[in-house]
């Protein structure tokens, strides 16, 4: 195993080391592609698509078939958005190949089906009121950077929010 600073490994490195060979063998993709999919697909398609597998052409031993050939990426897409994805697939192929750094994908195959998101996005927490709001405001005194102040306010609001009984994180 590779050690990082102070001899500590990040859990993501260990998990990716275990998962990547399985994904590569079964689906031809890596956790890096899955993890970067939102940036690759862009705002238009990140929430309604998911890469499923890359099918690579078989390598024949013939003299004219010996080199590398790009594969076909199968993408799950929800409902009517598949039509828009079909029209944008040239741009998406360019983004995917840019991510890999070589022409890995020559074609996209779209499969219409529900795309389950690994994590459900929670609603923005309601602003704090009363004593909690005053406490958070007191904690933020002295923060000069506006960006840092907003980030601390979002974090503090989420942490100090009252949760309904029986509900845990």
C-alpha positions as CSV (number, residue, x, y, z in Angstrom):
1,X,0.0,0.0,0.0
2,X,1.1,3.5,-0.7
3,X,1.6,5.7,2.3
4,X,0.9,9.4,2.4
5,X,2.2,12.1,4.7
6,X,2.6,10.8,8.3
7,X,1.9,7.2,7.2
8,X,-1.9,7.7,6.9
9,X,-4.0,6.5,4.0
10,X,-7.2,8.1,3.1
11,X,-10.2,5.8,3.1
12,X,-11.0,6.9,-0.5
13,X,-7.7,5.6,-1.7
14,X,-8.2,2.2,0.0
15,X,-11.8,1.9,-1.3
16,X,-10.8,3.0,-4.8
17,X,-8.0,0.5,-4.8
18,X,-10.5,-2.3,-4.1
19,X,-13.4,-1.0,-6.2
20,X,-11.5,0.1,-9.4
21,X,-10.4,-3.4,-10.5
22,X,-13.9,-4.7,-10.1
23,X,-15.5,-1.8,-12.0
24,X,-12.8,-2.0,-14.7
25,X,-13.4,-5.7,-15.2
26,X,-17.2,-5.6,-15.1
27,X,-18.0,-2.2,-16.6
28,X,-14.8,-0.8,-18.1
29,X,-15.1,2.4,-16.0
30,X,-13.3,3.7,-12.9
31,X,-14.3,5.5,-9.7
32,X,-12.6,8.6,-11.1
33,X,-15.1,8.7,-14.0
34,X,-18.0,8.2,-11.7
35,X,-16.7,10.7,-9.2
36,X,-16.2,13.4,-11.8
37,X,-19.4,12.7,-13.8
38,X,-21.2,15.8,-12.5
39,X,-18.4,18.0,-13.9
40,X,-18.1,16.0,-17.2
41,X,-21.9,15.9,-17.8
42,X,-22.3,19.5,-16.9
43,X,-25.4,21.2,-15.3
44,X,-27.7,20.1,-18.0
45,X,-27.2,16.3,-17.6
46,X,-25.5,15.7,-14.2
47,X,-28.8,15.1,-12.4
48,X,-30.4,12.9,-14.9
49,X,-27.6,10.7,-16.3
50,X,-25.2,8.1,-15.0
51,X,-22.4,6.2,-16.8
52,X,-23.0,2.5,-16.7
53,X,-20.3,0.8,-18.7
54,X,-17.8,1.2,-21.5
55,X,-17.8,-1.6,-24.1
56,X,-14.4,-2.0,-25.7
57,X,-14.1,-3.6,-29.2
58,X,-12.4,-7.0,-29.3
59,X,-8.8,-7.0,-30.4
60,X,-8.4,-9.3,-33.4
61,X,-5.0,-10.6,-34.2
62,X,-5.2,-9.5,-37.9
63,X,-2.6,-7.1,-39.3
64,X,-5.1,-4.3,-39.8
65,X,-6.9,-4.7,-36.4
66,X,-3.9,-4.7,-34.0
67,X,-4.2,-1.2,-32.5
68,X,-6.2,0.5,-29.8
69,X,-9.9,1.3,-30.6
70,X,-12.2,3.6,-28.6
71,X,-15.2,2.1,-26.9
72,X,-18.9,2.7,-26.6
73,X,-20.1,4.3,-23.4
74,X,-23.5,3.3,-22.1
75,X,-25.3,6.1,-20.2
76,X,-28.5,5.7,-18.2
77,X,-30.7,8.7,-18.8
78,X,-34.1,9.6,-17.3
79,X,-37.1,10.0,-19.6
80,X,-37.4,12.7,-22.1
81,X,-34.0,14.1,-21.3
82,X,-32.6,11.3,-23.4
83,X,-33.6,13.3,-26.5
84,X,-31.6,16.3,-25.4
85,X,-28.7,14.1,-24.5
86,X,-28.8,12.6,-28.0
87,X,-28.4,16.1,-29.5
88,X,-25.5,16.9,-27.2
89,X,-23.6,13.7,-27.4
90,X,-20.8,15.1,-29.6
91,X,-19.9,17.6,-26.9
92,X,-20.2,15.0,-24.2
93,X,-17.9,12.6,-26.0
94,X,-15.4,15.4,-26.3
95,X,-15.6,16.1,-22.6
96,X,-15.2,12.4,-21.7
97,X,-12.2,12.0,-24.0
98,X,-10.8,15.2,-22.5
99,X,-11.2,13.7,-19.0
100,X,-9.4,10.5,-20.0
101,X,-6.7,12.4,-22.0
102,X,-7.1,10.2,-25.1
103,X,-9.9,9.1,-27.4
104,X,-11.5,6.5,-25.1
105,X,-15.1,6.8,-26.3
106,X,-16.2,6.9,-29.9
107,X,-19.9,6.6,-29.4
108,X,-22.6,6.9,-26.7
109,X,-25.4,4.4,-26.2
110,X,-28.3,5.9,-24.2
111,X,-30.5,3.7,-22.1
112,X,-33.7,5.2,-20.7
113,X,-34.2,4.3,-17.1
114,X,-34.5,6.0,-13.7
115,X,-31.2,7.3,-12.4
116,X,-30.9,6.8,-8.7
117,X,-28.6,9.3,-7.0
118,X,-26.3,8.0,-4.3
119,X,-27.1,10.9,-2.0
120,X,-30.3,12.7,-1.8
121,X,-29.8,16.4,-1.7
122,X,-31.4,18.0,1.4
123,X,-33.3,21.2,1.4
124,X,-31.6,24.3,2.5
125,X,-32.0,24.6,6.2
126,X,-34.4,27.3,7.5
127,X,-32.7,30.4,9.1
128,X,-32.1,30.1,12.8
129,X,-34.3,32.1,15.1
130,X,-34.1,33.4,18.7
131,X,-31.3,32.2,21.0
132,X,-29.7,30.0,18.3
133,X,-29.4,32.8,15.8
134,X,-27.9,35.1,18.4
135,X,-25.4,32.4,19.5
136,X,-24.3,31.9,15.9
137,X,-24.0,35.6,15.3
138,X,-21.8,35.9,18.4
139,X,-19.5,33.1,17.2
140,X,-19.0,34.8,13.8
141,X,-17.8,38.1,15.4
142,X,-14.4,39.0,14.1
143,X,-14.6,37.1,10.8
144,X,-13.6,39.7,8.2
145,X,-13.8,37.7,5.0
146,X,-17.3,37.7,3.6
147,X,-16.9,34.4,1.8
148,X,-15.7,32.7,5.0
149,X,-18.5,34.4,7.0
150,X,-21.1,33.0,4.7
151,X,-19.6,29.5,4.8
152,X,-19.5,29.5,8.6
153,X,-23.1,30.8,8.7
154,X,-24.2,27.9,6.4
155,X,-22.4,25.4,8.5
156,X,-23.5,26.8,11.8
157,X,-27.2,26.9,10.6
158,X,-27.0,23.3,9.5
159,X,-25.4,22.2,12.8
160,X,-27.5,24.2,15.2
161,X,-30.8,23.4,13.4
162,X,-33.3,21.7,15.7
163,X,-34.1,18.2,14.4
164,X,-37.5,16.5,14.8
165,X,-37.6,13.8,17.5
166,X,-36.5,10.4,16.3
167,X,-34.6,11.7,13.4
168,X,-30.8,11.3,13.2
169,X,-28.1,12.4,10.8
